[in-house]
Amino acid sequence: MKDGVAELEALAVRLRALVGERRYREAQDALAEYCRALRQTLAGLPRGDARLGWLEDEWRRLAAETRRRVLEGRAQAAARLVRLAQTSRRSHLYGADREPRRTWEWLA
């Protein structure tokens, strides 16, 4: 059973790395693989085994951490989009699409 737990830990590390790199499509596959391995590991444990509670705690911790990091990434992306839209609006306000002024217009 140590192999199952070691595999789960390796898959959790991979999932965390992918989420940290904002590679969400690949992280989705890694999450599915982790869940598959978790089901297999749990199926191999006898009822009442102390590792059941530990595995449940680990799963909950991983799910909460992954969710938090994905939400952080989404918030950062949204903030970047807002800044980009504001920058785009500012360049429009400062006359990016207007004709250049003549020298005498600047002096008046």
Buried (B, 14 or more C-beta within 10 A) or exposed (E): EEEBBEBBEEBBEBBBEBBEEBEEEBBEEBBEBBEEBBEEBBEEBEEEEEBBEEBEEBBEEBEEBBEEBBEEBEEEEEEEEEEEEEEEEEEEEEEEEEEEEEEEEEEE
